Amino acid sequence: MSKTLRNCFPLKMAGLNAFANFGASNGGGPSTGSSSSNSGGPSSASSQAHSMFKTLRRLHGHNLENQGLNDLSEAFQNFITRAKFFSMGRLRRTWSHSAVEFMKYRRLLPMLVADEHHPGSVFDDFDAQPPSFSARTTKHSKNEGKKVTVTNISPRVTSAQLQSFFRKFGKVSVCKIPTDDKKQSAYSTLPKKSLTRSQLAHVTFSKEEGALAALSAPSEELTFYGQQMAVQPYISMNRRRTISVNIVQEATNAVAGTPPSASEDAISRSSSVLSVSSNSTINSAIVVSNLQLDEFPTKVLEQILSHCTVLDAIRLERVSKRFLEASIASWKYTSPKLSFSTDSSLSRHFTSSNPLKNSSLKAILVRDGVYLKALDLSDTVNVLNDKAIEDIAHFCPYLFELDISGIHASTTAFQSLSENLCNLQKLSYRDMRSTNEKSFWYLFKNCGINLKHVDLRGCTRLKGRCFKLCGMSLEEVLLDGCTKVDDETIDDICLKSANVKILRLNGCGLITDSAISTIARHLCDLREFSLAGDRFLNLTTAGLIPFLRIQTIKKLEFDHNPLVTDELIAKLVDSLPKLEKLSIGFSGNDAFLTESSLSQISKLKNLKELDLSGIAAINNKLFKTIISGCLKLTDILLRNCIYLGDSGIEELKNLAYLRYVDLSSCILVTSTPIQALIKHFKPQKDVEQITIVVGGTVCEPSQVRIRDTRIILDFNDYSATSLAAFRQIIGSKEASAERDSDNESDEDDGFQILDAHRSFIVDALNAEDDFPLDQDEKTIREWAEKEAKELGLTDSTSSR
């Protein structure tokens, strides 16, 4: 205990003496004998009263520290009544109530009178023992074996009716249904209580045989007034408290590894009337079955509440004071990550009709914020504003990951957030099309130096000057759809954060060949790079080639990029032999991306993921060549490869690590190669299943038999998925045409349908067919040559 509490011993003893004097008096006021015994007369009595009230204040402090103490003392109630009757000082109700509880908690009295100079004084570990400890002995009452507890009784049942009901098991001596008929304490020291009636009863039989017969009775014999009652062995309150202490102590010893002897010695020092070993004969099975939820030890109740959902944990605080304290303490056992989008209970609660408000978020953060390491507020219907950002800054000081996508706030709120979350390592603020450059600057101002991951995808007004505030810790930068990012931003990232390993610049149409050259010179540890888009007006194929000097690159994405040519593919294969992922879906041009260069992909022996969607040069012969060299492939995307047929698909049998194949809209693929793959890939222990997408092909569900295989067929068509995703993130030609303007309006640029060079696929599906029907063979041949010339396929038609 602290030195202050030790110094208050004389005051406490004076207060106890005053209590003894008042408790000993029998008249209407203080006894004259006690007054005359004081040598100091009235001044001495005043001094005693002053000491007494100091003691009461100290006892109230102990009461708050120990989260409330137990029961009442009749003698101390008498003292409080006399004190209030004679108006001795300003005795507050809170002090009196705390003192009442404290004095009844008689086990702590040895601590008050213990020798404070003793090296093992109990004041050193005042709060070490659980507050539910009882100082009463655990002697079993002689009638306890004859007594049972009956629960789930009907509220209409009277004690006389219940006594008559249980006479069939044996003679009943006492039947009592506890009722709380105290509307107010006799001394006005306790809060008011309403008249309630318990849903349990205590039945005492004349002989133990009657109690045993009631305990072993079948459930059919215990139905009364339409309710099936439950009979359990009676356990006195003294035994319940002692049992609770033993459970907590044993759990503590098990965690801490304390020997039983040391544990018992620590307890016996605190109280001379309690022994842990005296309870070792209690049947633990009966004890556990009779414990109510409110009677669980505090630590056990905290663990139970920690498994509740966020909203349920807050609701349970209203049950009682004990539940309130246990619920507040249970937050430290919960997960350090809170996501409003992935938590099903939160996503169901906060909907468009009930959006997430500042008050709701604050109620959660006040309890859980100090324990949070990651907070995700994205994809949540909300009406949050500056106050929410300030609450995050105030209540979540230890955050390492934060996603506030969708929350609009001012620069002042962002500045407060940055100042308080200096240790933030991962920041996501996606699709904020109206947030200007100034807001991003204040968001990065203080926390930017420690950031490792930055996700600002879809922020169309971002220029990127905030990256001047970042440091060498930065490793991942996602800027997809940030159409105003230019060469200066790339220079800042390369010069300030040379350790970047993941860089995505999809749709950043203002960058030039100079920016690519800067990346090649400074980002020597780059692992993943993405440059998808159809409108890089200031980039050339020759400008991309220096980038291939970065030997550490493992993943490359050039989807929908017209700069991909035979020259780039040849340089890529020669410069990056250890490449693991290559995505060139819908890229290049049919005239400049031919079969001769694509066949060199087979030299990438470590390739695991490959996307060749929408490339007209992909046919059976070319696909067989690629498969023969890339035997480690796991994921293959071949959407809209309209010249790929059955013989090429059958080659997938050679891929031992195959995991996913997408053949959406490959119109020449039938059920024959699919059935062959089903028969080839037999189930194997600890081997992943293989998903094959056949939507849009000739393969129908009725044409294949799936049995004894690890193939899973997906009949959905995802051929339009890549175009839709590209349209949302990258932008359009219309947006690219306006990049030179300095218009800072809040309106979204809007994404239009991509005018890809693969438009002949759309025309084939929607436009009128001009095939020369009912014509001779010469006319048809001339038409075919004309179409091939327009599509740039004249040189490759012979191979098909």
Secondary structure, 3 states (H helix, E strand, C coil): CCHHHHHCHHHHHHHHHHHHHHHHCCCCCCCHHHHHCCCCCHHHHHHHHHHHHHHHHHHHHHHHHCCCCCCCCHHHHHHHHHHHHCCCCCCCHHHHHHHHHHHHCHHHHHHHCCCCCCCCCHHHHCCCCCCCCCCCCCCCCCCHHHEEEEECCCCCCCHHHHHHHHHHCCCEEEEECCEECCCCCCCCCCCCCCCEECCEEEEEECCHHHHHHHHCCCHHHHEECCEECEEEECCCHHHHHHHHHHHHHHHHHHHHCCCHHHHHHHHHHHCCCCCHHHHCCCCHHHHHHHCCHHHCCHHHHHHHHHCCCHHHHHHHHHCCHHHHHHHHHHHHHCCCEEECCCCHHHHHHCCCCCCECHHHHHHHHHHHHHHCCEEECCCCCECCCHHHHHHHHHHCCCCCEEECCCCCCCHHHHHHHHHHCCCCCEEECCCCCCCCHHHHHHHHCCCHHHCCEEECCCCCCCCCHHHHHCCCCCCEEECCCCCCCCHHHHHHHHHHCCCCCEEECCCCCCCCHHHHHHHHHHCCCCCEEECCCCCCCCCCHHHHHHHHHCCCCCEEECCCCCCCCHHHHHHHHHHCCCCCEEECCCCCCCCCCCHHHHHHHHHCCCCCEEECCCCCCCCHHHHHHHHHHCCCCCEEECCCCCCCCHHHHHHHHHCCCCCEEECCCCCCCCHHHHHHHHHHCCCCCCCCCEEEECCCCCCCHHHCCCCCCCEEEECCCCCCHHHHHHHHHCCCHHHHHCCCCCCCCCCCCCCCCCCCCCHHHHHHHHCCCCCCCCCCHHHHHHHHHHHHHHHCCCCCHHHC
